Amino acid sequence: MTQAVQTTDLSKKTNNSDSKPLLKLRDSIDELDKEIANLLKRRFKLSEEVASVKAKNKNLPLRDPVRETEILKNLEDPDLSQEQNKLLAEIFKKILETSRQIQILVSSEIV
């Protein structure tokens, strides 16, 4: 609750004519956040489908470390700094972890 109040207070402080560029940037970020959320929803739906396929083929493990390493390697971007690439990898590690959790839930429902 305190954090929400602080955010509101901060918004009020930046609501002057000098903050128009900041507000425009924040609006752009808000739009990107919505796009990211929608893409993640699509990814999670695909994770459910992957779990169904893996459940039908009992010899396929839920976790594929080789595939995960491949995904992270493919994300490396020469236009990003080493630190930015590291941060991007950390975000995707969480996405992969979440996808595995979804697969576990789906596969337990199938069994």
Secondary structure as the mmCIF struct_conf table of DSSP 4:
data_model
#
loop_
_struct_conf.conf_type_id
_struct_conf.id
_struct_conf.beg_label_comp_id
_struct_conf.beg_label_asym_id
_struct_conf.beg_label_seq_id
_struct_conf.end_label_comp_id
_struct_conf.end_label_asym_id
_struct_conf.end_label_seq_id
HELX_RH_AL_P HELX_RH_AL_P1 THR A 2 LYS A 13
TURN_TY1_P TURN_TY1_P1 THR A 14 THR A 14
BEND BEND1 ASN A 16 ASN A 16
HELX_RH_3T_P HELX_RH_3T_P1 SER A 17 SER A 19
HELX_RH_AL_P HELX_RH_AL_P2 LYS A 20 LYS A 56
BEND BEND2 ASN A 57 ASN A 57
TURN_TY1_P TURN_TY1_P2 LYS A 58 ASN A 59
BEND BEND3 LEU A 60 LEU A 60
BEND BEND4 LEU A 62 LEU A 62
HELX_RH_AL_P HELX_RH_AL_P3 PRO A 65 LEU A 75
TURN_TY1_P TURN_TY1_P3 PRO A 78 ASP A 79
BEND BEND5 LEU A 80 LEU A 80
HELX_RH_AL_P HELX_RH_AL_P4 GLN A 82 ILE A 110
#
